[in-house]
């Protein structure tokens, strides 16, 4: 059995789920965690953040429910309103980080979200991946190069396809995958205790 975490780096609820994912991975070191990027803000949804008027209200609810923090630099992006969230670029970046340290994918997904939601860094900029890689002790040059390489775009498209094949309709979604059997452990929000109980039911 393995855990498959389908998230979007530009999804506030995914940011809120980071603590649950981290705790679940800590409790179950025997379960590998695969991280798959979703395509929340692609195509016609790749527009200035001011077009999503629900964001501030949603963030307040996320913070209240999960304890996740939203930094001042991120708040300034919201207030300005012109920033464009591009999930394809974020998926390329996640692919680059995942390539550098596959066994640390869950940790790196959380770090990527902190870069945006705490530090207000664009997930479309190569420099952001250098910053995240350096903080994680990875080869920043290799991660930056991978982000800009054609392989990252291919990996992003493959992630979007995998999310669709799993039937994921909301982010984040945490799955337990055991061969052909797929069990949904969480969608949107869940505590680590709730995930643990569902894992028992899934037969781990």
C-alpha positions as CSV (number, residue, x, y, z in Angstrom):
1,X,0.0,0.0,0.0
2,X,1.1,3.6,-0.6
3,X,-0.4,7.0,-0.1
4,X,-1.1,9.2,-3.1
5,X,-1.6,12.9,-2.3
6,X,-3.3,14.8,-5.0
7,X,-3.0,18.6,-4.4
8,X,-2.6,21.9,-6.1
9,X,0.2,24.2,-4.8
10,X,-2.1,27.2,-5.4
11,X,-4.9,25.6,-3.4
12,X,-5.5,27.1,0.1
13,X,-7.1,23.9,1.3
14,X,-4.1,22.0,0.3
15,X,-1.9,24.4,2.3
16,X,-4.2,23.8,5.2
17,X,-3.8,20.0,4.8
18,X,0.0,20.1,5.0
19,X,0.1,19.5,8.7
20,X,-2.2,16.5,8.4
21,X,-0.1,15.1,5.6
22,X,3.1,15.6,7.5
23,X,1.7,13.9,10.7
24,X,0.3,11.0,8.6
25,X,3.6,10.4,7.0
26,X,5.3,10.6,10.4
27,X,2.9,8.0,11.9
28,X,3.2,5.7,8.9
29,X,6.9,5.6,7.7
30,X,6.2,2.2,6.1
31,X,3.9,3.9,3.6
32,X,5.5,5.7,0.7
33,X,3.9,9.0,-0.3
34,X,3.5,10.0,-3.9
35,X,2.6,13.6,-4.6
36,X,0.5,14.4,-7.7
37,X,-0.2,17.9,-8.8
38,X,-3.7,18.9,-9.9
39,X,-4.6,21.5,-12.4
40,X,-6.8,23.9,-10.5
41,X,-5.7,27.1,-12.2
42,X,-5.2,26.3,-15.9
43,X,-6.7,27.5,-19.1
44,X,-9.5,30.0,-18.6
45,X,-8.9,29.9,-14.8
46,X,-5.4,31.4,-15.3
47,X,-6.5,35.0,-14.5
48,X,-5.7,37.6,-11.9
49,X,-6.4,36.6,-8.4
50,X,-8.9,39.4,-7.9
51,X,-11.2,37.4,-10.2
52,X,-11.6,34.8,-7.3
53,X,-13.5,36.9,-4.8
54,X,-14.0,34.0,-2.4
55,X,-10.2,33.7,-1.6
56,X,-10.0,35.9,1.5
57,X,-13.1,34.4,3.1
58,X,-11.9,30.9,2.3
59,X,-8.4,31.6,3.7
60,X,-10.0,32.8,7.0
61,X,-11.9,29.5,7.3
62,X,-8.8,27.4,6.4
63,X,-6.8,29.2,9.1
64,X,-9.6,28.7,11.7
65,X,-10.1,25.0,10.9
66,X,-6.4,23.9,10.3
67,X,-4.2,26.5,12.0
68,X,-2.5,27.2,8.7
69,X,-0.8,30.5,8.5
70,X,-1.0,33.1,5.6
71,X,1.9,35.5,5.6
72,X,2.0,39.3,5.2
73,X,3.7,39.0,1.8
74,X,0.9,36.7,0.5
75,X,-1.7,39.1,2.0
76,X,-0.1,41.9,-0.1
77,X,-0.5,39.8,-3.3
78,X,-4.2,39.4,-2.4
79,X,-4.6,43.1,-1.8
80,X,-3.0,44.0,-5.1
81,X,-5.1,41.5,-7.0
82,X,-3.0,41.3,-10.2
83,X,-1.1,38.1,-9.4
84,X,-1.9,35.2,-11.7
85,X,-1.9,31.7,-10.3
86,X,-0.7,29.2,-12.9
87,X,-1.0,25.6,-11.8
88,X,0.9,24.3,-14.7
89,X,4.0,26.2,-13.7
90,X,3.5,25.0,-10.1
91,X,3.2,21.4,-11.3
92,X,6.4,21.8,-13.2
93,X,8.1,23.1,-10.1
94,X,6.8,20.2,-8.0
95,X,8.0,17.8,-10.6
96,X,11.5,19.3,-10.5
97,X,11.6,19.1,-6.7
98,X,10.2,15.5,-6.7
99,X,12.9,14.5,-9.2
100,X,15.6,15.8,-6.9
101,X,14.3,14.0,-3.8
102,X,11.4,11.5,-4.5
103,X,11.3,10.2,-0.9
104,X,10.7,13.8,0.4
105,X,7.9,14.7,-1.9
106,X,5.3,15.3,0.9
107,X,7.8,17.6,2.7
108,X,8.6,19.5,-0.5
109,X,5.0,20.0,-1.4
110,X,4.4,21.6,2.0
111,X,7.6,23.8,1.5
112,X,6.3,24.9,-1.9
113,X,3.0,26.0,-0.4
114,X,4.8,27.9,2.3
115,X,6.8,29.7,-0.3
116,X,3.6,31.0,-1.7
117,X,1.2,31.3,1.2
118,X,3.8,32.5,3.8
119,X,6.4,34.3,1.7
120,X,4.3,35.4,-1.3
121,X,6.7,33.9,-3.8
122,X,5.5,33.2,-7.3
123,X,5.5,29.5,-8.2
124,X,6.0,30.5,-11.8
125,X,9.5,31.8,-11.1
126,X,12.7,29.7,-11.3
127,X,14.1,31.7,-8.4
128,X,11.4,30.3,-6.1
129,X,12.5,26.8,-6.8
130,X,16.1,27.7,-6.1
131,X,15.0,29.1,-2.7
132,X,13.0,26.1,-1.8
133,X,15.7,23.7,-2.9
134,X,18.4,25.5,-1.0
135,X,16.3,25.5,2.2
136,X,15.8,21.7,1.8
137,X,19.5,21.1,1.2
138,X,19.0,20.1,-2.4
139,X,21.0,21.0,-5.5
140,X,19.4,24.3,-6.4
141,X,21.0,24.5,-9.8
142,X,19.7,21.1,-10.7
143,X,16.2,21.9,-9.5
144,X,16.1,25.2,-11.3
145,X,17.3,23.6,-14.5
146,X,14.7,20.8,-14.2
147,X,11.9,23.4,-13.7
148,X,12.8,25.0,-17.1
149,X,13.4,21.7,-18.9
150,X,10.8,20.1,-21.3
151,X,10.6,17.1,-19.0
152,X,8.9,19.2,-16.3
153,X,6.1,20.2,-18.6
154,X,5.6,16.6,-19.6
155,X,5.5,15.5,-15.9
156,X,3.0,18.2,-15.2
157,X,0.6,17.0,-17.9
158,X,1.1,13.4,-16.7
159,X,0.2,14.5,-13.1
160,X,-3.0,16.2,-14.4
161,X,-3.9,13.0,-16.2
162,X,-3.3,10.8,-13.1
163,X,-5.5,13.1,-11.0
164,X,-8.3,12.7,-13.5
165,X,-7.8,8.9,-13.7
166,X,-8.1,8.6,-9.9
167,X,-11.4,10.5,-10.3
168,X,-10.2,13.4,-8.1
169,X,-12.6,16.3,-8.2
170,X,-11.4,18.4,-5.4
171,X,-8.0,19.4,-3.8
172,X,-6.5,18.1,-1.7
173,X,-7.4,14.4,-2.0
174,X,-5.5,11.8,0.0
175,X,-5.8,8.2,-1.3
176,X,-4.6,4.8,-0.1
177,X,-3.6,2.8,-3.1
178,X,-3.1,-1.0,-2.7
179,X,-2.8,-2.6,-6.1
180,X,-6.1,-1.9,-7.9
181,X,-7.9,-0.9,-4.8
182,X,-8.1,2.8,-4.1
183,X,-9.6,4.2,-0.9
184,X,-10.3,7.9,-0.3
185,X,-8.8,8.9,3.0
186,X,-9.6,12.6,2.9
187,X,-10.9,15.3,0.6
188,X,-10.5,19.0,1.5
189,X,-10.0,18.7,5.2
190,X,-9.3,16.0,7.8
191,X,-7.3,15.5,10.9
192,X,-4.5,13.1,11.2
193,X,-6.6,11.0,13.6
194,X,-9.4,10.8,11.1
195,X,-7.0,9.7,8.4
196,X,-5.5,7.1,10.7
197,X,-8.9,5.6,11.4
198,X,-9.7,5.5,7.7
199,X,-6.3,3.8,7.0
200,X,-7.2,1.1,9.5
201,X,-10.5,0.6,7.7
202,X,-8.6,0.4,4.4
203,X,-6.6,-2.5,5.8
204,X,-3.2,-1.0,6.5
